Amino acid sequence: MTQLLETSRQALVLLFTGDPALWSIVSISFSVSLRAVLIATPVALLLAFLLAHARFPGRRVLISTFNTLLALPAVVVGLTIYMLLSRSGPFGDLKLLFTQTGMVIGQIVLCFPLLVAFSHATLQAADQRAWETAVTLGAKPWQAMLTLMYEVRYGLIAAVTAAFGRIIAEVGSSMMIGGNILNYTRNITTAIALETSKGEFAQGIALGIILLLSALLLNFALTFMQARDGTVR
Amino acid sequence: MSVFLQFKHLRKSIHGGERLFDIDEFSIPENTCIVLSGRNGAGKTTLLKILAGLDKPDHVDILYDGEHLPWKLAQQKLLHDVVYLHQQPYMFDKTVAENIAYGLRRSGLNRVQVDEKVAQALQWAQLSKLATRNARQLSGGEKQRVALTRARVLSPRLLLLDEPLASMDINAREQTIHLIQRLKSEGVSTIVTSHEPHISTLIGDEHRHLCKTGPCRYTVVKPFLFQRNMEQRSGLSKQHKTYGSREPSAGLTLADKAGQANKSPVNRSNTTMNEHTRIPKQQITAVILAGGLARRMSGQDKGLIEINGRAMVEHIITTLTPQVGSILINANRNLDQYRRYAYPVIEDLMGEFFGPLVGMASGMQATNTDYLLTVPCDSPFIPPVLAERLFHELQDKQADISVAHDSTRMQPVFALLRKELLPSLMTYLEDGGRKIDTWYAEHRLARTDFSDWPDAFININTPDDKESVERKMTHQKDVHKT
């Protein structure tokens, strides 16, 4: 117990003294995950919208597939992409293994099903009248789609937040595809894994605190926004 | 008044393949308010959504401004020219002003023009105070007003209102009705769906009923075989302002005639009054119910049985002519023979020999007068004061139906009914109701005493009855001669 408290104290010291190595790790984590979410979200929203409102063959199969992919383990994604990107793999010539771009690809694959499944559920439950009202008032289909998304924005933001939460906290795919190279592909989770294996608990805990704090901030911001709009009391 | 939009051969099935409509023709004239009634599940909302281009029919031929259009093209036009309002209007999660600007922003106007139009519209609907409120937080009536305004700024040609007055308090209803009337005066055609019988007289120029005539076939009953003339129309629009007033011509005197009638807000319509009876004769249509099977007369058509050389229906027409403005004959057999009397002959609008209520409904939807007088075809001694007395009692009791009473029993087929009862009657019939008494019981009923006319309700059910009636009639004539 005293050891835990002591390491936590050291962790806080590390955080507030602005240890450059630590902050480099943090920035890599956020930069990779934000890029992944930003790329995945528009595509996922469009697909979710089509799944919710268009009728085409294979729609139900797709919905089930994305719901199943929610349970996809990060290491399996890591393994698959590792094989695809490795020198001998089909995309080996792109030289993306052990790069941030490679990590971004892995994280997109991880968060995409979650974005689709959650956004689909939200859009599916949206008030049908919103779409009809928009269209009857002269909105083009794409305008009506944006309106509908605006109307259910909190649900969609929650989906994006959940997706971001999943990939910033995953370790399996980042470790395998990124390779945990210091100042390049070492992010918070791979660093924690490494420090722990070395017995350097202080830095591990400091990084863990940052992960938690960032999640807390994100959720505070969301709740605050909704409260301001009067949807949460 | 020209028709700008015509839907022909409109067919729509719901999932499972059940046919929801099969409508031969649905036309929408310019600058007209159509009230569309029908019971729940009759497809009112689906029809409106098709008219708005929001729902795709299985088959339809569309004539738009006289031009045949395929569905895809027509849909584009409908989405542009028609606005549909939900029963509970949907408010975007934005301010009232933003809600009203929604369609304008997407119509290619610039920001200044949009703001200007929105400001005008807010003033038009007296919503300026609410402009910056979130539209979701408004009351039901306010939402309805925002929705109407939001539609109006787009200057649609046709506005579809789905049950706009359902679940609203009296103030909100009045405001909504007022707005609908103003829209009409601006030249927008409207279709309003409603369960309520009285709405059509408040806002409608035309009343159409979507009805279920079989297990899965729906038709539109087209009312008003006799088009009202424009004069009457203007008279009716004056009356619109008196929403809720149910004391129409009770206090009418001769002084209220013609010109003054138009100014008087209490007047139901500018009818000319019969000087002696002081009842709006022109506003009463008599329907002779000759649609029965006459089982006890071995299927002989009762209305055509000759009494002293003249058909029974002829005797009845003679007594009714001085009492009412127009006469209809409701018959289901021997139509050609009935047509010889030169009065419109109408068949039952649904079912096969469902009884007198269907005859009444058929009469009501075929006429455009305010009142319907019903008489059976087998009672030759109809009192000459029938219409007058029934009418006075109806007015005195502020009732919906005035029915004759012979001191022992009610005579339900001798009745005067208000035209507004049609939707209620249709709903009752579609639900399988056939009994006059039960349906009457749902309404304000005035019993009118005819005990001083003992022969009034004598009817012919058997060949023996016929003989005694003939003797009595000859006797009466002798009495009159002496």
Interface residues (C-beta under 8 A of the other chain):
Chain A: D127 R129 A130 E132 T133 A134 V135 T136 L137 G138 A139 K140 Q143 T147 Y150 E151 D229 G230
Chain B: K49 A52 G53 L54 L79 H80 V82 V83 Y84 H86 Q88 P89 Y90 F92 D93 Y102 G103 R106 S107 N134 Q137 R150 A151 L154
